[in-house]
Amino acid sequence: MTRNVLLAGIVGSTAYGLAGPDSDVDRLGVFAAPTEAFHGLTPPEETKVTSKPDTTIHEAAKYARLALGGNPTVSELMWLPDDLFEVRTPLGEELIGIRSAFLSAKRVRDAYLGYATQQFRRLEARGDGSFSADTRRRTAKHARHLLRLCHQGLRLYATGELEIRLANPQRFVDFGERVASGDIELARAWMADYESRFDAARSVLPVEPDRAAVEAWLLRVRHAHLDANVRRRFLGVPVDGPA
């Protein structure tokens, strides 16, 4: 088990309300490596991935870099409904408290439309719908996530709030089934429509994220995970003396 987990919860289809009977439960988290580990020859591991359960945990600095880049998958952890969090420490609460500091208009637009375009390219590569049942299921999944990314991204861009639990999940399920039945043009039309909506929307987000706020949080993480004996040596205090 990963030590020093700061924040962790259930993400993905379960969080959105799009999970089916065969869907995996995906978990995402942030952990803090011991501060002294960054000063040796071998840097600490930045990402730990396990299966059964499917869990990805990023070290705090990597998590911050990914979130500052607008990564939708990483960012959603900070916006989960309360009941989906499984670990929530004081430093994790601080991370939730500065979640808006990671946002900027261009990066949100580029990241969400970019991820949606990746889903569309996968759909395009599959042709007219004359494929196996398994491929059809995957096609429906990619289509659902295309529409979800467009929907979430535009809402975040325009309001500064990320909707995780979708208000009308059936809309996305129906869309996925139509596209999986061979209606690739529906997906193309929705992509074009959302690009136009982004162009027309006035974003409430800043031009640049608040890197200073993110850096201050990361420094608090590093201070909190500095071994007491290392801190004493750094301050020139004898190991046996008071901290």
C-alpha positions in Angstrom: 0.0 0.0 0.0 1.2 3.5 -0.9 2.3 5.6 2.2 1.4 9.2 2.8 -1.7 9.4 0.6 -3.1 12.9 0.8 -6.2 12.6 -1.2 -7.9 9.7 -3.0 -11.3 8.8 -4.4 -13.4 7.0 -7.0 -13.2 8.6 -10.4 -14.2 7.8 -14.0 -17.5 6.3 -15.1 -18.7 5.5 -11.6 -18.2 9.1 -10.6 -20.0 10.5 -13.7 -23.0 8.1 -13.3 -22.1 6.3 -16.6 -20.9 3.0 -15.1 -22.6 -0.2 -16.5 -22.6 -3.7 -15.0 -19.3 -4.5 -16.5 -17.5 -1.2 -15.7 -14.4 -1.2 -13.6 -14.2 1.0 -10.6 -11.3 3.5 -11.1 -9.5 5.1 -8.2 -7.1 8.1 -8.3 -5.0 9.6 -5.6 -2.1 11.9 -4.6 0.7 10.9 -2.3 3.8 12.6 -0.9 7.2 11.0 -1.2 9.5 11.6 1.8 11.1 15.0 1.2 14.7 13.7 1.7 14.1 11.2 -1.1 14.5 14.0 -3.6 18.1 14.7 -2.6 19.6 11.3 -3.5 20.9 9.8 -6.7 17.6 8.1 -7.5 14.5 10.2 -7.5 11.3 8.8 -6.0 8.7 7.0 -8.1 6.3 9.6 -9.4 3.3 7.3 -10.3 2.1 4.0 -8.9 -0.4 2.0 -10.8 -2.1 -1.2 -9.5 -5.0 -3.4 -10.7 -7.8 -5.1 -8.8 -8.6 -2.5 -7.7 -7.6 -0.2 -10.6 -5.7 2.6 -8.9 -3.4 5.3 -10.1 -1.6 7.5 -7.5 0.6 10.4 -8.5 3.3 12.0 -6.3 2.3 15.5 -5.3 4.6 17.3 -7.7 3.7 15.3 -10.7 0.0 15.6 -9.8 0.4 19.4 -9.6 2.2 19.6 -13.0 -0.5 17.5 -14.7 -3.3 19.5 -13.2 -1.7 22.8 -14.1 -1.6 21.5 -17.7 -5.4 21.0 -17.6 -5.3 17.2 -17.6 -9.1 16.3 -17.2 -8.5 12.9 -15.8 -6.2 14.2 -13.1 -8.1 17.4 -12.3 -11.4 15.7 -11.5 -10.1 14.3 -8.2 -10.2 17.8 -6.7 -13.9 18.2 -7.8 -15.4 14.9 -6.6 -18.7 14.9 -4.6 -17.9 14.3 -1.0 -19.2 10.7 -0.9 -16.6 9.6 -3.5 -13.6 10.5 -1.5 -11.9 7.6 0.3 -8.9 9.4 1.7 -9.1 13.1 2.7 -6.2 14.5 4.9 -5.7 18.1 5.9 -3.2 18.6 3.0 -5.8 17.0 0.7 -8.4 19.4 2.0 -5.9 22.2 1.2 -5.6 20.9 -2.4 -9.3 20.9 -2.8 -9.4 24.4 -1.5 -7.0 25.7 -4.2 -8.5 23.7 -7.1 -9.4 26.8 -9.0 -5.7 27.9 -8.9 -4.9 25.2 -11.4 -7.3 26.6 -14.0 -6.7 28.8 -17.1 -9.0 29.4 -20.0 -6.7 28.2 -22.9 -5.5 25.1 -21.1 -9.0 24.0 -20.2 -10.2 24.5 -23.7 -7.2 22.8 -25.3 -7.2 19.9 -22.8 -10.9 19.0 -23.0 -11.4 19.5 -26.7 -8.1 17.7 -27.3 -9.1 14.7 -25.3 -12.5 14.7 -27.0 -10.8 14.8 -30.4 -8.7 11.7 -29.4 -12.0 9.9 -28.7 -13.3 11.0 -32.1 -10.2 9.7 -33.9 -10.8 6.3 -32.3 -14.4 6.3 -33.5 -13.4 7.4 -37.0 -10.9 4.5 -37.3 -13.7 1.9 -36.6 -15.7 2.6 -39.8 -19.5 2.2 -40.2 -20.5 0.1 -37.3 -20.1 -3.4 -38.8 -17.9 -4.8 -36.1 -18.0 -7.2 -33.2 -20.1 -6.8 -30.1 -17.0 -6.1 -28.0 -15.8 -3.4 -30.4 -19.3 -1.9 -30.4 -19.2 -1.7 -26.6 -15.9 0.1 -26.7 -17.1 2.4 -29.5 -20.1 3.4 -27.4 -17.8 4.0 -24.4 -15.6 6.3 -26.5 -18.6 8.2 -27.8 -20.0 8.7 -24.3 -16.7 10.1 -23.1 -16.4 12.3 -26.2 -19.7 14.0 -25.3 -18.9 14.1 -21.6 -15.5 15.8 -22.2 -17.1 18.4 -24.4 -19.9 19.0 -21.9 -17.7 19.2 -18.8 -15.0 21.2 -20.5 -17.5 23.9 -21.8 -19.1 24.2 -18.4 -15.8 24.5 -16.6 -14.6 27.1 -19.2 -17.8 29.2 -18.9 -18.5 28.9 -15.1 -15.3 27.8 -13.4 -17.1 24.8 -12.0 -16.4 21.2 -13.0 -19.5 18.9 -13.1 -18.5 15.4 -12.1 -21.8 13.6 -11.5 -23.7 14.3 -14.6 -27.2 15.6 -14.2 -28.6 13.6 -17.1 -26.4 10.5 -17.7 -28.9 8.9 -20.0 -28.2 11.5 -22.6 -24.6 10.3 -22.8 -25.6 6.7 -22.9 -28.1 7.2 -25.7 -25.5 9.2 -27.7 -23.0 6.4 -27.3 -25.4 3.8 -28.6 -26.3 5.9 -31.6 -22.7 6.4 -32.6 -21.9 2.7 -32.0 -24.7 1.8 -34.3 -22.8 3.5 -37.1 -23.7 7.1 -36.9 -20.2 8.6 -36.9 -21.6 11.8 -38.4 -23.4 12.5 -35.2 -20.2 12.5 -33.3 -18.6 14.7 -35.9 -21.5 17.2 -35.7 -21.3 17.3 -31.9 -17.6 18.0 -32.0 -18.1 20.9 -34.4 -21.0 22.2 -32.3 -19.0 22.2 -29.1 -16.0 23.9 -30.8 -18.4 26.7 -31.9 -19.8 26.9 -28.4 -16.3 27.3 -27.0 -15.7 30.1 -29.5 -18.8 31.9 -28.5 -18.4 31.5 -24.8 -16.8 34.1 -22.5 -14.6 32.3 -20.0 -14.5 33.2 -16.4 -11.1 31.6 -16.1 -7.9 33.5 -15.9 -5.3 33.6 -18.7 -2.8 31.8 -16.5 -3.2 29.5 -13.5 -2.1 30.7 -10.1 1.2 28.9 -9.9 2.2 30.7 -6.7 -0.7 29.2 -4.8 0.1 25.7 -6.2 3.8 26.1 -5.3 3.0 27.2 -1.8 0.8 24.1 -1.3 3.6 21.8 -2.6 6.1 23.4 -0.3 3.8 22.8 2.7 3.6 19.1 1.6 7.4 19.0 1.4 7.8 20.5 4.9 5.2 18.2 6.4 7.0 15.1 5.0 10.6 16.1 6.0 11.9 13.6 8.5 12.4 15.2 11.9 16.1 14.0 12.2 16.8 15.3 8.7 15.3 18.6 9.7 17.5 18.7 12.8 20.6 18.1 10.8 19.6 20.7 8.2 19.2 23.3 11.1 22.4 22.2 12.7 20.6 20.8 15.7 22.0 17.6 17.3 19.8 14.6 16.4 19.4 13.9 20.2 18.4 17.5 20.9 15.1 19.2 20.7 13.6 19.8 17.2 
